[in-house]
Amino acid sequence: MNARAVPLDLGGERLLLLPDRAVAWPARRTLLIADLHLGKGEILRRHGIPVPRGGTGQDLARIDRLLGDTGSRRLLVLGDLVHGPGPAQAAWRQRLAAWRAGRPGLELAVVGGNHDRHGALDGLGFTELGPVRTEPPFEFSHAPGAGPPGDGRVRLCGHLHPVLATRDDAGRLRVPVFWLRGDTLVLPAFGALTGGHAVSADSGDRLWAALDEAVLPLPVAAATGLRTGSRKTTQNTDK
């Protein structure tokens, strides 16, 4: 097991919560991420918002590292693989195509998110699984949904970009978290430019902070006790 991972048993299966805002399912050799939002930086720059270049390459390098660390043979994205449609010659599309071509044995799949519509996934080489994918004991979707998953399954999803607000000596921080609420595990957003929305957690929920080098189990009542190692995020405008 990855030394930095936190094991979590759900539905009789063991998952691993990873510091880099991802989940490994060892039994299926699957790496799960949510809300990658490829191409967001290019779209923001096109609208005159100055953001650093190279975000796609950095996110793909993070995926490579996680695949190697976990021995995963499949990458499953829980929606919002892209931030929106883009021209075929867009730099991020070319970078993704080169990355995909260099990994012919890697299975790539995506559960469609609200940003993945209107042909945005065409030509990317990912198998589109529709809005809901069932692989017992799990149900994969993009958003949490209005009701519980069927047949006693456990839902894994994204969309909410969950973070917890806290403070350290430098000021206010927003820390990405894994959020288990009943039978639904919400993953933090994976993409570097995705930002986050503060969770509204109940006393029965479970939270894990995704820090730079570790995943920290976090009692809801103790959320404001985080002091060091936190990753800042910005206000989310993706949904």
C-alpha positions as CSV (number, residue, x, y, z in Angstrom):
1,M,0.0,0.0,0.0
2,N,1.2,3.5,-0.7
3,A,2.7,4.8,2.5
4,R,1.0,8.1,2.2
5,A,-2.5,6.7,1.5
6,V,-5.3,6.3,4.0
7,P,-7.3,3.0,3.6
8,L,-11.1,3.3,3.6
9,D,-13.4,0.3,3.5
10,L,-16.7,0.9,1.8
11,G,-19.2,-1.7,0.6
12,G,-16.8,-4.5,1.4
13,E,-14.1,-3.1,-0.8
14,R,-10.9,-1.3,0.2
15,L,-10.1,2.1,-1.3
16,L,-7.1,4.3,-0.8
17,L,-7.4,8.0,-0.3
18,L,-4.3,9.7,-1.8
19,P,-2.8,13.0,-0.9
20,D,-2.9,14.3,-4.5
21,R,-6.7,14.4,-4.4
22,A,-7.3,10.9,-5.9
23,V,-8.7,7.5,-4.9
24,A,-7.2,4.2,-5.8
25,W,-9.3,1.0,-6.0
26,P,-6.6,-1.7,-5.8
27,A,-8.9,-4.7,-6.5
28,R,-9.7,-3.2,-10.0
29,R,-6.3,-1.5,-10.5
30,T,-8.2,1.7,-11.0
31,L,-7.3,5.3,-10.2
32,L,-10.2,7.7,-9.7
33,I,-10.1,11.4,-10.0
34,A,-12.8,14.1,-10.4
35,D,-12.9,17.6,-11.9
36,L,-9.8,17.7,-14.0
37,H,-11.0,20.6,-16.1
38,L,-8.4,20.3,-18.8
39,G,-8.1,23.5,-20.9
40,K,-9.3,25.8,-18.2
41,G,-6.1,27.8,-18.2
42,E,-6.2,28.4,-22.0
43,I,-9.9,29.5,-21.8
44,L,-9.1,31.9,-19.0
45,R,-6.2,33.4,-20.9
46,R,-8.4,33.8,-23.9
47,H,-10.7,36.0,-21.8
48,G,-7.8,38.1,-20.6
49,I,-7.3,36.5,-17.2
50,P,-3.6,36.0,-16.6
51,V,-2.9,32.4,-15.3
52,P,0.3,30.5,-15.5
53,R,0.9,28.2,-18.5
54,G,1.8,24.5,-18.2
55,G,-1.2,23.4,-16.0
56,T,-2.1,20.5,-18.3
57,G,1.4,19.1,-18.3
58,Q,1.6,19.4,-14.5
59,D,-1.8,17.6,-14.0
60,L,-0.8,14.8,-16.4
61,A,2.5,14.4,-14.6
62,R,0.6,14.1,-11.3
63,I,-1.6,11.4,-12.9
64,D,1.5,9.6,-14.1
65,R,3.0,9.6,-10.6
66,L,-0.2,8.3,-9.1
67,L,-0.5,5.6,-11.7
68,G,3.0,4.4,-10.9
69,D,2.6,4.7,-7.1
70,T,-0.7,2.6,-7.1
71,G,0.0,0.2,-10.0
72,S,-3.2,1.2,-11.6
73,R,-4.0,0.2,-15.2
74,R,-7.2,2.2,-15.6
75,L,-7.9,6.0,-15.1
76,L,-11.6,6.7,-14.4
77,V,-12.5,10.4,-14.3
78,L,-15.7,11.2,-12.4
79,G,-16.8,14.0,-14.6
80,D,-15.5,17.4,-15.9
81,L,-12.6,15.9,-17.7
82,V,-12.4,19.2,-19.6
83,H,-13.5,22.7,-18.9
84,G,-15.2,23.1,-22.3
85,P,-14.9,22.4,-26.0
86,G,-11.8,23.7,-27.7
87,P,-10.3,23.8,-31.1
88,A,-8.4,20.7,-32.2
89,Q,-5.2,22.6,-32.4
90,A,-5.5,23.8,-28.8
91,A,-2.2,23.3,-27.0
92,W,-3.8,21.3,-24.1
93,R,-5.5,18.9,-26.6
94,Q,-2.1,18.3,-28.3
95,R,-0.4,17.7,-25.0
96,L,-3.2,15.3,-23.9
97,A,-3.0,13.4,-27.3
98,A,0.8,13.0,-26.9
99,W,0.4,11.8,-23.3
100,R,-2.3,9.3,-24.3
101,A,-0.3,8.0,-27.3
102,G,2.6,7.2,-25.0
103,R,0.5,5.0,-22.7
104,P,-1.2,2.5,-25.0
105,G,-1.9,0.0,-22.2
106,L,-3.7,2.5,-20.0
107,E,-7.5,2.3,-20.1
108,L,-9.1,5.7,-20.1
109,A,-12.7,6.3,-19.1
110,V,-15.0,9.2,-18.0
111,V,-18.4,9.6,-16.4
112,G,-19.8,12.6,-18.1
113,G,-20.0,15.9,-16.1
114,N,-21.7,19.2,-16.8
115,H,-18.6,20.6,-18.5
116,D,-18.2,17.5,-20.7
117,R,-21.3,18.2,-22.9
118,H,-21.8,19.4,-26.5
119,G,-19.0,17.2,-28.0
120,A,-16.4,18.5,-25.6
121,L,-14.9,14.9,-25.2
122,D,-14.8,14.1,-29.0
123,G,-11.4,12.9,-30.1
124,L,-9.9,12.7,-26.7
125,G,-9.6,8.9,-26.6
126,F,-11.6,8.4,-23.4
127,T,-14.4,5.8,-23.2
128,E,-17.6,7.7,-22.3
129,L,-19.6,5.8,-19.7
130,G,-22.7,8.0,-19.6
131,P,-23.9,9.9,-16.5
132,V,-23.8,6.9,-14.1
133,R,-21.6,3.8,-14.1
134,T,-22.3,0.9,-11.8
135,E,-19.4,-1.4,-10.8
136,P,-20.6,-3.2,-7.6
137,P,-20.4,-2.2,-4.8
138,F,-19.9,1.3,-6.3
139,E,-21.9,3.7,-8.3
140,F,-19.8,6.3,-10.1
141,S,-21.4,9.7,-11.1
142,H,-20.3,13.3,-11.4
143,A,-22.7,14.9,-9.0
144,P,-23.9,13.5,-5.7
145,G,-27.5,13.2,-6.9
146,A,-30.8,13.9,-5.2
147,G,-31.3,10.4,-3.6
148,P,-29.2,7.5,-2.3
149,P,-27.6,5.1,-4.8
150,G,-29.7,1.9,-5.4
151,D,-29.2,-1.7,-4.1
152,G,-27.1,-0.7,-1.2
153,R,-24.3,0.7,-3.4
154,V,-21.8,3.4,-2.4
155,R,-21.6,6.4,-4.7
156,L,-18.3,8.0,-5.6
157,C,-18.5,11.4,-7.3
158,G,-17.1,14.9,-7.6
159,H,-18.7,18.2,-8.8
160,L,-18.7,20.0,-5.4
161,H,-15.0,20.7,-5.2
162,P,-15.2,20.3,-1.4
163,V,-12.8,22.3,0.8
164,L,-12.7,23.3,4.5
165,A,-12.0,26.8,5.5
166,T,-9.4,27.3,8.3
167,R,-6.7,29.6,9.4
168,D,-3.0,29.5,10.0
169,D,-0.5,32.2,11.0
170,A,-0.5,33.5,7.4
171,G,-4.3,33.9,7.3
172,R,-7.3,32.0,5.9
173,L,-6.8,28.7,4.1
174,R,-9.1,26.5,2.1
175,V,-8.1,22.9,2.3
176,P,-9.3,20.3,-0.2
177,V,-11.1,17.4,1.5
178,F,-12.6,14.0,0.8
179,W,-16.1,14.1,2.2
180,L,-18.0,11.0,3.2
181,R,-21.7,11.7,3.8
182,G,-23.8,8.7,4.4
183,D,-23.3,6.4,1.4
184,T,-21.6,9.0,-0.8
185,L,-17.9,9.8,-1.0
186,V,-17.2,13.2,-2.7
187,L,-13.7,13.6,-4.1
188,P,-11.8,16.9,-4.0
189,A,-11.2,18.5,-7.4
190,F,-8.1,17.2,-9.0
191,G,-7.2,20.0,-11.5
192,A,-4.7,22.7,-10.5
193,L,-7.0,25.6,-11.4
194,T,-10.3,24.2,-10.0
195,G,-10.7,26.0,-6.7
196,G,-13.2,24.9,-4.1
197,H,-16.5,25.4,-2.3
198,A,-16.6,25.1,1.5
199,V,-18.5,22.0,2.7
200,S,-21.4,22.2,5.0
201,A,-20.7,19.0,7.0
202,D,-23.0,17.3,9.6
203,S,-21.8,15.7,12.8
204,G,-22.1,12.2,11.3
205,D,-20.0,13.0,8.2
206,R,-16.3,12.0,7.8
207,L,-13.7,14.3,6.4
208,W,-10.1,13.8,5.3
209,A,-7.8,16.7,4.4
210,A,-5.8,16.3,1.2
211,L,-2.5,17.9,2.2
212,D,0.7,18.1,0.2
213,E,2.3,15.0,1.7
214,A,-0.4,13.2,3.6
215,V,-4.1,12.6,4.0
216,L,-5.3,13.7,7.5
217,P,-8.5,12.3,9.0
218,L,-10.3,15.3,10.3
219,P,-13.1,15.4,12.8
220,V,-15.7,17.9,11.6
221,A,-15.6,19.8,15.0
222,A,-11.8,20.0,14.8
223,A,-11.6,21.4,11.2
224,T,-10.3,24.8,12.4
225,G,-7.4,23.1,14.1
226,L,-5.4,22.6,10.9
227,R,-2.3,24.7,11.1
228,T,0.5,23.6,8.7
229,G,1.0,21.9,5.4
230,S,-2.3,23.1,3.9
231,R,-2.8,23.7,0.2
232,K,-4.5,27.0,-0.7
233,T,-7.3,27.0,-3.2
234,T,-9.3,29.8,-4.8
235,Q,-12.9,30.4,-5.1
236,N,-14.5,27.9,-7.5
237,T,-16.3,29.3,-10.6
238,D,-16.6,26.0,-12.4
239,K,-20.1,24.8,-11.7
